[in-house]
Amino acid sequence: MSSKLVIRQPHPVMDSRESNQWGSGICDCCDNVPECCFAFWCFPCFACKTAKDYGQCLCLPLLDIGFIPPITMSMRVSMRERYGIKDTICRDCVYATFCVACSWCQMSREMKRRNIQIVLVSAKNT
């Protein structure tokens, strides 16, 4: 008579509740007043810091020239792809062209919101 001993370790259950929308609106600067003031008083420095925090070259935003800023556009599109945010290239274009400082503030808020990951781990007996 032989018996088998089966040991199963409980697996962590992870619950991530990430939204497929931006965490804040384009004009929600009151969500982070110091950051908004930094962007208002020294926008090039703020954009460079945000690009660096995103993992890009520190000086990348300094290449934003022209009527439609290509770096701001590409950063918004990249961030939407990375975080699975549903939006349109048309809206990215409008925000990058007419609301460039607010657009960078929104991207910075989104990075801070998404980098604070809350993971629920629990053990289940099976």
CNS distance restraints for C-alpha pairs under 8 A (distance, minus, plus):
assign (resid  10 and name CA) (resid 123 and name CA) 5.39 0.50 0.50
assign (resid  10 and name CA) (resid 124 and name CA) 5.93 0.50 0.50
assign (resid  10 and name CA) (resid 125 and name CA) 6.58 0.50 0.50
assign (resid  10 and name CA) (resid 126 and name CA) 7.93 0.50 0.50
assign (resid  11 and name CA) (resid 123 and name CA) 6.31 0.50 0.50
assign (resid  11 and name CA) (resid 124 and name CA) 7.24 0.50 0.50
assign (resid  12 and name CA) (resid 121 and name CA) 5.29 0.50 0.50
assign (resid  12 and name CA) (resid 122 and name CA) 5.64 0.50 0.50
assign (resid  12 and name CA) (resid 123 and name CA) 5.81 0.50 0.50
assign (resid  12 and name CA) (resid 124 and name CA) 7.93 0.50 0.50
assign (resid  13 and name CA) (resid 120 and name CA) 6.98 0.50 0.50
assign (resid  13 and name CA) (resid 121 and name CA) 5.21 0.50 0.50
assign (resid  13 and name CA) (resid 122 and name CA) 5.67 0.50 0.50
assign (resid  13 and name CA) (resid 123 and name CA) 7.00 0.50 0.50
assign (resid  14 and name CA) (resid 119 and name CA) 5.84 0.50 0.50
assign (resid  14 and name CA) (resid 120 and name CA) 5.41 0.50 0.50
assign (resid  14 and name CA) (resid 121 and name CA) 5.53 0.50 0.50
assign (resid  14 and name CA) (resid 122 and name CA) 7.88 0.50 0.50
assign (resid  15 and name CA) (resid 119 and name CA) 5.95 0.50 0.50
assign (resid  15 and name CA) (resid 120 and name CA) 5.62 0.50 0.50
assign (resid  15 and name CA) (resid 121 and name CA) 7.69 0.50 0.50
assign (resid  16 and name CA) (resid 118 and name CA) 7.12 0.50 0.50
assign (resid  16 and name CA) (resid 119 and name CA) 6.16 0.50 0.50
assign (resid  16 and name CA) (resid 120 and name CA) 7.74 0.50 0.50
assign (resid  18 and name CA) (resid 114 and name CA) 7.93 0.50 0.50
assign (resid  19 and name CA) (resid  23 and name CA) 7.71 0.50 0.50
assign (resid  19 and name CA) (resid  85 and name CA) 7.43 0.50 0.50
assign (resid  20 and name CA) (resid  83 and name CA) 7.44 0.50 0.50
assign (resid  20 and name CA) (resid  84 and name CA) 5.56 0.50 0.50
assign (resid  20 and name CA) (resid  85 and name CA) 4.31 0.50 0.50
assign (resid  20 and name CA) (resid  86 and name CA) 5.62 0.50 0.50
assign (resid  21 and name CA) (resid  85 and name CA) 4.99 0.50 0.50
assign (resid  21 and name CA) (resid  86 and name CA) 5.87 0.50 0.50
assign (resid  21 and name CA) (resid  87 and name CA) 7.63 0.50 0.50
assign (resid  22 and name CA) (resid  85 and name CA) 6.37 0.50 0.50
assign (resid  22 and name CA) (resid 110 and name CA) 6.87 0.50 0.50
assign (resid  23 and name CA) (resid 109 and name CA) 7.74 0.50 0.50
assign (resid  23 and name CA) (resid 110 and name CA) 5.97 0.50 0.50
assign (resid  23 and name CA) (resid 113 and name CA) 7.24 0.50 0.50
assign (resid  24 and name CA) (resid  28 and name CA) 6.13 0.50 0.50
assign (resid  24 and name CA) (resid 106 and name CA) 6.67 0.50 0.50
assign (resid  24 and name CA) (resid 109 and name CA) 7.43 0.50 0.50
assign (resid  24 and name CA) (resid 110 and name CA) 7.30 0.50 0.50
assign (resid  25 and name CA) (resid 106 and name CA) 6.99 0.50 0.50
assign (resid  26 and name CA) (resid  95 and name CA) 7.94 0.50 0.50
assign (resid  26 and name CA) (resid 102 and name CA) 5.85 0.50 0.50
assign (resid  26 and name CA) (resid 103 and name CA) 6.14 0.50 0.50
assign (resid  26 and name CA) (resid 105 and name CA) 7.95 0.50 0.50
assign (resid  26 and name CA) (resid 106 and name CA) 5.78 0.50 0.50
assign (resid  27 and name CA) (resid 102 and name CA) 6.26 0.50 0.50
assign (resid  27 and name CA) (resid 106 and name CA) 7.94 0.50 0.50
assign (resid  28 and name CA) (resid 106 and name CA) 7.66 0.50 0.50
assign (resid  29 and name CA) (resid  33 and name CA) 6.22 0.50 0.50
assign (resid  29 and name CA) (resid  36 and name CA) 5.67 0.50 0.50
assign (resid  29 and name CA) (resid 102 and name CA) 7.38 0.50 0.50
assign (resid  29 and name CA) (resid 105 and name CA) 7.14 0.50 0.50
assign (resid  29 and name CA) (resid 106 and name CA) 7.86 0.50 0.50
assign (resid  30 and name CA) (resid  36 and name CA) 7.56 0.50 0.50
assign (resid  32 and name CA) (resid  36 and name CA) 6.30 0.50 0.50
assign (resid  32 and name CA) (resid 109 and name CA) 7.69 0.50 0.50
assign (resid  33 and name CA) (resid  37 and name CA) 6.11 0.50 0.50
assign (resid  34 and name CA) (resid  38 and name CA) 6.17 0.50 0.50
assign (resid  35 and name CA) (resid  39 and name CA) 6.24 0.50 0.50
assign (resid  35 and name CA) (resid 105 and name CA) 7.20 0.50 0.50
assign (resid  36 and name CA) (resid  40 and name CA) 6.13 0.50 0.50
assign (resid  36 and name CA) (resid 105 and name CA) 6.55 0.50 0.50
assign (resid  37 and name CA) (resid  41 and name CA) 6.02 0.50 0.50
assign (resid  38 and name CA) (resid  42 and name CA) 5.73 0.50 0.50
assign (resid  38 and name CA) (resid  43 and name CA) 6.91 0.50 0.50
assign (resid  38 and name CA) (resid  46 and name CA) 6.36 0.50 0.50
assign (resid  39 and name CA) (resid  43 and name CA) 4.36 0.50 0.50
assign (resid  39 and name CA) (resid  44 and name CA) 7.79 0.50 0.50
assign (resid  39 and name CA) (resid  45 and name CA) 7.75 0.50 0.50
assign (resid  39 and name CA) (resid  46 and name CA) 5.27 0.50 0.50
assign (resid  39 and name CA) (resid  47 and name CA) 7.50 0.50 0.50
assign (resid  39 and name CA) (resid 101 and name CA) 6.47 0.50 0.50
assign (resid  39 and name CA) (resid 105 and name CA) 7.13 0.50 0.50
assign (resid  40 and name CA) (resid 101 and name CA) 7.36 0.50 0.50
assign (resid  42 and name CA) (resid  46 and name CA) 6.30 0.50 0.50
assign (resid  43 and name CA) (resid  47 and name CA) 6.05 0.50 0.50
assign (resid  43 and name CA) (resid 101 and name CA) 6.85 0.50 0.50
assign (resid  44 and name CA) (resid  48 and name CA) 6.16 0.50 0.50
assign (resid  44 and name CA) (resid  61 and name CA) 7.32 0.50 0.50
assign (resid  44 and name CA) (resid  62 and name CA) 7.04 0.50 0.50
assign (resid  45 and name CA) (resid  49 and name CA) 6.13 0.50 0.50
assign (resid  46 and name CA) (resid  50 and name CA) 6.14 0.50 0.50
assign (resid  47 and name CA) (resid  51 and name CA) 6.14 0.50 0.50
assign (resid  47 and name CA) (resid  61 and name CA) 6.07 0.50 0.50
assign (resid  47 and name CA) (resid 104 and name CA) 6.39 0.50 0.50
assign (resid  48 and name CA) (resid  52 and name CA) 6.19 0.50 0.50
assign (resid  48 and name CA) (resid  58 and name CA) 5.14 0.50 0.50
assign (resid  48 and name CA) (resid  59 and name CA) 5.75 0.50 0.50
assign (resid  48 and name CA) (resid  60 and name CA) 6.81 0.50 0.50
assign (resid  48 and name CA) (resid  61 and name CA) 5.78 0.50 0.50
assign (resid  48 and name CA) (resid  62 and name CA) 7.50 0.50 0.50
assign (resid  49 and name CA) (resid  53 and name CA) 6.14 0.50 0.50
assign (resid  49 and name CA) (resid  58 and name CA) 6.58 0.50 0.50
assign (resid  50 and name CA) (resid  54 and name CA) 6.20 0.50 0.50
assign (resid  50 and name CA) (resid 104 and name CA) 7.43 0.50 0.50
assign (resid  50 and name CA) (resid 107 and name CA) 7.88 0.50 0.50
assign (resid  50 and name CA) (resid 108 and name CA) 5.97 0.50 0.50
assign (resid  51 and name CA) (resid  55 and name CA) 6.49 0.50 0.50
assign (resid  51 and name CA) (resid  56 and name CA) 5.28 0.50 0.50
assign (resid  51 and name CA) (resid  57 and name CA) 6.64 0.50 0.50
assign (resid  51 and name CA) (resid  58 and name CA) 6.03 0.50 0.50
assign (resid  51 and name CA) (resid  60 and name CA) 7.03 0.50 0.50
assign (resid  51 and name CA) (resid  61 and name CA) 7.14 0.50 0.50
assign (resid  52 and name CA) (resid  56 and name CA) 5.06 0.50 0.50
assign (resid  52 and name CA) (resid  57 and name CA) 5.82 0.50 0.50
assign (resid  52 and name CA) (resid  58 and name CA) 4.81 0.50 0.50
assign (resid  54 and name CA) (resid 111 and name CA) 7.43 0.50 0.50
assign (resid  56 and name CA) (resid  60 and name CA) 7.17 0.50 0.50
assign (resid  59 and name CA) (resid  63 and name CA) 7.57 0.50 0.50
assign (resid  60 and name CA) (resid  64 and name CA) 7.76 0.50 0.50
assign (resid  60 and name CA) (resid  71 and name CA) 7.14 0.50 0.50
assign (resid  61 and name CA) (resid  71 and name CA) 6.00 0.50 0.50
assign (resid  61 and name CA) (resid  72 and name CA) 7.23 0.50 0.50
assign (resid  63 and name CA) (resid  71 and name CA) 7.00 0.50 0.50
assign (resid  64 and name CA) (resid  69 and name CA) 4.97 0.50 0.50
assign (resid  64 and name CA) (resid  70 and name CA) 5.98 0.50 0.50
assign (resid  64 and name CA) (resid  71 and name CA) 5.46 0.50 0.50
assign (resid  64 and name CA) (resid  72 and name CA) 7.11 0.50 0.50
assign (resid  65 and name CA) (resid  69 and name CA) 5.70 0.50 0.50
assign (resid  65 and name CA) (resid  70 and name CA) 7.46 0.50 0.50
assign (resid  66 and name CA) (resid  70 and name CA) 7.99 0.50 0.50
assign (resid  67 and name CA) (resid  97 and name CA) 6.76 0.50 0.50
assign (resid  68 and name CA) (resid  73 and name CA) 7.89 0.50 0.50
assign (resid  68 and name CA) (resid  93 and name CA) 7.08 0.50 0.50
assign (resid  68 and name CA) (resid  96 and name CA) 6.75 0.50 0.50
assign (resid  68 and name CA) (resid  97 and name CA) 5.11 0.50 0.50
assign (resid  69 and name CA) (resid  73 and name CA) 6.31 0.50 0.50
assign (resid  69 and name CA) (resid  96 and name CA) 6.24 0.50 0.50
assign (resid  69 and name CA) (resid  97 and name CA) 6.36 0.50 0.50
assign (resid  70 and name CA) (resid  74 and name CA) 6.07 0.50 0.50
assign (resid  71 and name CA) (resid  75 and name CA) 6.02 0.50 0.50
assign (resid  72 and name CA) (resid  76 and name CA) 6.19 0.50 0.50
assign (resid  72 and name CA) (resid  96 and name CA) 5.72 0.50 0.50
assign (resid  72 and name CA) (resid 100 and name CA) 7.35 0.50 0.50
assign (resid  72 and name CA) (resid 103 and name CA) 7.86 0.50 0.50
assign (resid  72 and name CA) (resid 104 and name CA) 7.50 0.50 0.50
assign (resid  73 and name CA) (resid  77 and name CA) 6.24 0.50 0.50
assign (resid  73 and name CA) (resid  92 and name CA) 6.11 0.50 0.50
assign (resid  73 and name CA) (resid  93 and name CA) 6.23 0.50 0.50
assign (resid  73 and name CA) (resid  96 and name CA) 5.76 0.50 0.50
assign (resid  74 and name CA) (resid  78 and name CA) 5.91 0.50 0.50
assign (resid  75 and name CA) (resid  79 and name CA) 5.99 0.50 0.50
assign (resid  76 and name CA) (resid  80 and name CA) 6.13 0.50 0.50
assign (resid  76 and name CA) (resid  92 and name CA) 6.52 0.50 0.50
assign (resid  76 and name CA) (resid 107 and name CA) 7.12 0.50 0.50
assign (resid  77 and name CA) (resid  81 and name CA) 6.22 0.50 0.50
assign (resid  77 and name CA) (resid  89 and name CA) 7.24 0.50 0.50
assign (resid  77 and name CA) (resid  92 and name CA) 7.23 0.50 0.50
assign (resid  78 and name CA) (resid  82 and name CA) 6.08 0.50 0.50
assign (resid  79 and name CA) (resid  83 and name CA) 6.05 0.50 0.50
assign (resid  79 and name CA) (resid  85 and name CA) 7.83 0.50 0.50
assign (resid  79 and name CA) (resid 107 and name CA) 7.57 0.50 0.50
assign (resid  80 and name CA) (resid  84 and name CA) 5.52 0.50 0.50
assign (resid  80 and name CA) (resid  85 and name CA) 4.59 0.50 0.50
assign (resid  80 and name CA) (resid  86 and name CA) 6.93 0.50 0.50
assign (resid  80 and name CA) (resid  87 and name CA) 7.42 0.50 0.50
assign (resid  81 and name CA) (resid  85 and name CA) 6.59 0.50 0.50
assign (resid  83 and name CA) (resid 114 and name CA) 7.88 0.50 0.50
assign (resid  87 and name CA) (resid  91 and name CA) 7.16 0.50 0.50
assign (resid  87 and name CA) (resid  92 and name CA) 7.88 0.50 0.50
assign (resid  88 and name CA) (resid  92 and name CA) 6.41 0.50 0.50
assign (resid  89 and name CA) (resid  93 and name CA) 6.07 0.50 0.50
assign (resid  90 and name CA) (resid  94 and name CA) 6.32 0.50 0.50
assign (resid  91 and name CA) (resid  95 and name CA) 6.10 0.50 0.50
assign (resid  92 and name CA) (resid  96 and name CA) 5.92 0.50 0.50
assign (resid  93 and name CA) (resid  97 and name CA) 6.02 0.50 0.50
assign (resid  94 and name CA) (resid  98 and name CA) 5.92 0.50 0.50
assign (resid  94 and name CA) (resid  99 and name CA) 7.45 0.50 0.50
assign (resid  95 and name CA) (resid  99 and name CA) 4.79 0.50 0.50
assign (resid  95 and name CA) (resid 100 and name CA) 6.15 0.50 0.50
assign (resid  95 and name CA) (resid 102 and name CA) 7.90 0.50 0.50
assign (resid  95 and name CA) (resid 103 and name CA) 6.03 0.50 0.50
assign (resid  96 and name CA) (resid 100 and name CA) 4.77 0.50 0.50
assign (resid  96 and name CA) (resid 103 and name CA) 6.36 0.50 0.50
assign (resid  99 and name CA) (resid 103 and name CA) 5.90 0.50 0.50
assign (resid 100 and name CA) (resid 104 and name CA) 6.35 0.50 0.50
assign (resid 101 and name CA) (resid 105 and name CA) 6.28 0.50 0.50
assign (resid 102 and name CA) (resid 106 and name CA) 6.08 0.50 0.50
assign (resid 103 and name CA) (resid 107 and name CA) 6.28 0.50 0.50
assign (resid 104 and name CA) (resid 108 and name CA) 6.16 0.50 0.50
assign (resid 105 and name CA) (resid 109 and name CA) 6.19 0.50 0.50
assign (resid 106 and name CA) (resid 110 and name CA) 6.12 0.50 0.50
assign (resid 107 and name CA) (resid 111 and name CA) 6.24 0.50 0.50
assign (resid 108 and name CA) (resid 112 and name CA) 6.38 0.50 0.50
assign (resid 109 and name CA) (resid 113 and name CA) 6.10 0.50 0.50
assign (resid 110 and name CA) (resid 114 and name CA) 5.97 0.50 0.50
assign (resid 111 and name CA) (resid 115 and name CA) 5.90 0.50 0.50
assign (resid 112 and name CA) (resid 116 and name CA) 6.55 0.50 0.50
